[in-house]
Amino acid sequence: MTKSSFLKNYASPLVLLGGISVGCVLGLIFKEKAVIFKPFGDIFLNLLFTIVVPLVFFSLSSTVATMTDLKRLSRILIWMLVVFIVTGIIACFLMIAAVGVYPPAQGVVLALPAHVDVQPQNIGDTIIKAFTVSDFADLFSKKNMLAMIIFSLLLGMVASSAGPKARAFVDFLVAGNKVMEKMISYIMFYAPIGLGAYFAYLVGVFGPQLLGTYVRAVELYYPVAFFYFFFVFTVYAYMAGGLSGIKVFWKNIVPVALISWGTGSSIASIPANMEAAKRIGIPEELREVIIPIGGATLHLEGSCLSAILKIAILFGLFHMPFTGPTTIFMAIGIALLSGTVMSGIPGGGFLGELMIVTLYGFPVQALPIISMIGALVDPPATMVNATGDNICCMLVARILGGKNWMSHREQV
């Protein structure tokens, strides 16, 4: 990788981390007076909260609406979703075990406002409120993200099945998605200033003890991500194709891992991922469906790992026990959802972080805290995300093609 390409690939995260670092230094210098920087951080937070709903709506609805011949693809899509969900759940459980052994927020005490107190509710009422709303206008509130996601998926399916007469509407959804992507890219130009200002406030007001949790977070995430990448993916490759599956996977996946690590983007890794899948011998109808969908938004195992880490940290900071079946399964559900709404572009993790804060009802001060974690763990998370799409292709090929699919695979 040349110096110019390295700087191009890493410019965004380096500038973002640079802004945060400057903010931390200003916080240490100004101490309690650093509260003067908070309004500049609040502007950034408000911009993010206002863009998240239309961005997710157009992203999901346009993706589903542009799928053609859903009947032919239904079996592939069903098994793709099954594999995506199962591998995401496995990633969640791995990180849950890791945070149980090494609590990432241990010893960190912050006098932040308490989150909204959630009282036990009837399970039926909880499900209804989570998945549906009683008024159309309520769909477009960040308080009802899950209901909006379900509506977006249904709308995309209906638009896709409506035929040529709905072409104009599908074009509208696609155009809306492009506009929202461009808008979030513009907002992200302000991210180094906004997050820098907020960290100046957090460090100055709450003290340098805040940084302690990031050290533990990095110490925890990187080993877990590398364990998942080398060991768990090897197990998946064996399940998909035996020893031959392991050999052909590791022979072709390294370029994808390097590109995804260097660019910080699952989308940027799609061309290399498609080529690797072709060389592995994954059937064309599988690789051309699964890798683009997984790389763009739906399959993010590395993001599931980081989502559980972020949730565990927030639970620790707000003195909430991260134990019990209800808490664990809710965390897994939110991790899967936050991974689904993340786009494959650099900085897309903000969407998942917004969902975590919104669905749990944490105060807005929680967003910059986990955003810093997202920036620190982004390279290995993206590597796991991108390479995981390829391994899932192999698993789906095994399911649909039988145990001997490797012997009939395309040779390149």
N, C-alpha and C positions, 0 to 999 in steps of 0.2 A: 504494500500500500504506500503510495507516494505521500510526501508531506502535504501537498495541496489537497489530495483526496481525504487524508486523515482529518485535516482541519475542516473540510467541507462536511464530512460525516459527523464530526463531533462538535461542530460549532454551536448548535442549539443547546445541548446539555451543558457544554462548558460555559457558555454565556449565562445560562440559568443558574448553575452552581456558583459562578462568579458573582452574580447579583446577590444570591443568598449569602455568600461569604462576606461580601461588603456589608450587607445588612447586619450580620452577626457582629462584625467588628464595630459598626456604629452603635449597636446596642450595648456592647461592652464599654464603649467610650461614654455614651450619653446616660447609660443606666436608666433610672426612672424617667428621666426627661425624654427618653426615646419614644414616649407616647405620642410625640408630635408627628411621628412617621406613620402612625396607624391609619389615618384617613387615606393615604396613598395605597395602602394594602387593601383597605375596604373597597376601594374602587375596583380593584382587580377581582376580588371575591364576588362583588355584585355583578360584574360583567359575566363571570363564569356561571353564576346561578341563573342569569337570564337567558343564556344561550343553550344550556344543557337540554332543556325540554325540546325545542324545535330541532336541535341537532340530532338527538336520538330518534325522534319521530321520523324525520326525513331519511335518516340512515337506514333504519330497519324496514320501513315501508317500501322504499325504493329498491332495496336489495331483493326483497321477496317479489315485488311487482314485476321486476325485469327477468325473473326466471321463466323460461319457455318450456312448453310441453311437460308440465308438472307430473302428469300421469307416468310418463316414461322414467322420470327421475325420482319418483316417489320412494322406491325401494332403496335407492342409493342415499337419498336424503334422510330417510328414517334411520338407517344404520349409521350414517354419518353423525347424526344427532346423538344416537345412543352412545357411540364411541366417544364423542366429544364430552358428553355429560359424565360418563363413567371415569374417563381419564382425569377430568377436572375434579371429580369427587375424590379420587385417589390422591391427587396433588394436595387437595385441601386437608385430608386426613394426615398426610405426611407432615405438613406444616403445623397442624394442630398438635401432633405429637412432639414436634420440635419446640414449640413455644411452651408446652407443658414442662419439658425438661429444662429449657433455658428461657425463662420469662423475659421478654425484651424490654419491658418497662420497669423491671425490678429496681427499687431504690430511687426512682425518679418521682419527686413530689412537686406538683404544680397547683397553684391556687387559682385554677380556671373555674369559670362558672359551671355549675352542675348541669348535666344534660337534662332533658325533659324526663320526668319520672314516668316510667311505663308500668302501669298497674296490670296485673293478670286480667285477661279478658276471655270471654267465651270464644272457643276455637272457631265456631261457625261464623260469628260476627267478625273475628279477625281475618278469616279467609275472604269473606265478602268485601270487607273494606280494603284489603290488600289488592285484590284482583279486579275489582269493579268500582265504578262511581255512579252516582245517581243522576248526574247532569253532564252533558257533553263538554261544557266549559271547564268542568273540574278535571278533565283529562289532561289539560295543559297547565297543570300546577305541579311544581316539583315535589309536592307532598304526595302525589299519586303516580309516581314513576312506574311502578309495576303495572298498574292498570293501563297506562299509556303505552307501555311496551307491548302488552297483549293486543291492544287496539291497533297498534301500528302493524303488527304481524298479520292480523286478520284483514286489515285494509289492503295490505300488499297482496295477500292471497286472492282476495276478491277482485282487485284490479287486474291481476295476472290472468284470472279465469274469465274476465269480462270480454276478452277478445279485442279486435281492432277498434271497436267503438270507444274503448277506454284508453286508446293510445295517447290522446292528449293529456289525460289525467296522469298516466304513468310518466310521460315526459315532464309534467309538472313536479312529480315527486323526485325524479332524477335531478332536475334542475335545482329544486329546493335543497337537495342533499349537497350538490356542488357549492351552492351559495353558503350553506351553513359551514361546510368544511373551510371555505375561504375566510369566512368570518372568524372562526375559531383560530385560524392561522394569524389573522390580524390581531386578535386579542392576545395571542401568545407573544407578540412582539413586546407587549407591556409586562409580560410575566417576570423578567428579571427585576424590573423596578418594583412591581407590585409585591412580589414575594420578598424581595430584599427589604422593602419598607416594613412588611409585616414581621419579618424575622428580627429586624432592628427593634421593633416594639416588643416582641416576645422575649428576646434575649435580655433587653434592657430592663423590662418590668419583672419578668419571672426568673431571670438569672441564668448563668451558664450551665446550671444543672440540667437544663432542657437538652443540651447536646449529648448527655450521657446515654440517653435512650437510642440515639442514632448509632453510636458505636456498637451497642449490643445488637441493634437491628442488622447492621452490616455483617457483624461476626456470625450472626445466625443465618441470614438469608443466603449468602454466597456459598457456604458449604452445602446447604440443603439443595440449592439450585444445581450445583455441580453434581451432587449425588443423584439427583433426579435425571440430569442429562446423561450421565455415563452409566449408571446402574439401572434405573427404571426403564429408560429407553432401550437398553440392551435386553431386558426382560420382555418388553413389548415386541421387539424385533424377533426374539426367539419364539414368542407366541404366534407371531404372524407367519414365520417361515423357517423356524428351526435354526440350526447353525448357519445354513445358507442365508437366511434372513438377516442374521447378525452381521455376517461378512459383507453382504451387499449394501446394507444400511450404512455401516461405518466407512465403507469404501467411498460412498458418494455424498455423505451428509456434511462433511467438514466445511466445504465452501459455503454452504447455507449457514452454518453456525458462525463462520467468520463474518459474512456479510451482514447477518442480522445483528451481531454484536457491534460491528463497526457503524452501521447506519442507525441503529436504534429503532428500526421500522420493520414490522412484519410485512407490510405492503411492498416495501422496497426489496424484500427477500423473495417475493413470489416468483419472478422469472427464474432465479437460480433454483428455487424449490421445485418448480415445474420440470426443469432440466434434470435435477437429481432424481425426481420421481420417475421420469422417463428412463433414465439409466438403471434405476433399481428394477424396472420392469412392471411398474404399476399400470394397469390398463388405462387407456386414454380417457374413457368415459368416467373413470373414478378421479384421476388426478386433475382433470380439467374442471371438475365440479367441486371437489373437496378442498383443494389447496387455495383457490381464490376466496371461497366463502370463509374458510378457517383463517386464512391470512388477513382478510379484511376486518373481520369482527367477531366471528362466532367461537373460535377455539383459541383459548389463551391460558394454557396450563401454568406458565410462569406468572401470569397475572393473578391466577387463583392463589398461587403460593404467596404472592405479595399482599393480596387482599386479606388473607387470614392473618398475616403478620401485622398489617395495619390495624385490623379490628382488635387483635390481641393487645397491641400497644395502647389503643384508645381505651379499651376496657381497663388496662392497668393504670393509665393516667387518671381516669375518672373513678378509680377504686371500685370497679365492678368485677365480680368473679366470672372468669371465663371458663366456666364449668357447667355441667348438666346437659342432658340430651337436648332440651329446648334451645338453649343458648348455642350449642355446637351446631345443630342442624340449621338454625336460623343463619348462623355465620356462613355455613357452607352454601346455603341458598343465595345469600347476598353476594358471596364471593363469585358464584357462577354467574349471577346477573350482572355484577359489576364488570366481569370479564367479557360478557356478551356485548355490553354497550360501548366498550372501548373500541375506538377505531384503531387501525393498524399504523397510524402515523406517529412520529415522535411527539411526545407530550400527550398522547391519547389517554394516558393513565389518569389524567385529571377527571375524566368522565366517571371512571369507576370510583375515584375518591369522593366525588360529589355524591354519588349514589350511596356510598357507605355512610357519609355524614348525614345525608337527608333521611334515609330509611331508619337509622338508629335514633335520629333526633338529637345528635350531638350539637353543641354550639358551633358557630362558624369559625371560632378560633381553632377548632380541630382540623380544618382543611389544610392550612399551611403546614401543620405538624406532620401529617401523613404525606403531603405533597413532597416534602423534602426526602422522605423515605423512598417515595416513588422514583425520584430523580437518582438517588444513590443506587438503587437496585435495578434500574432500567436495563443496563447491558445484559446481565445474565437472564433477566426475565424475558427480554425480547428473543434471546437465543433459544430458550426453552419453548417459547410460543411458536416461533417459526419452524424449528426442527420437529416440534410435536405434530404439526400438520402433516408432515411426511410420514411419520410413524403411524398416524391414524389412518392414512391412505392404505398402508400395508395391512393394518388390522381389518379394515373394511374389505379389502381384497381377499383376505383370508376367510372372512365370513361369507361373502358372496361367491367366491370362486372355489371354496373347499380347501382342504389341507394340501392339495397338490397344485395350487395355483402358481407356485414358484416354478414348477417344471414347464408350465405353459406361458410363462411371462415373456414379454417382449425383450429381445436381446439387442443391446445398443453398444 
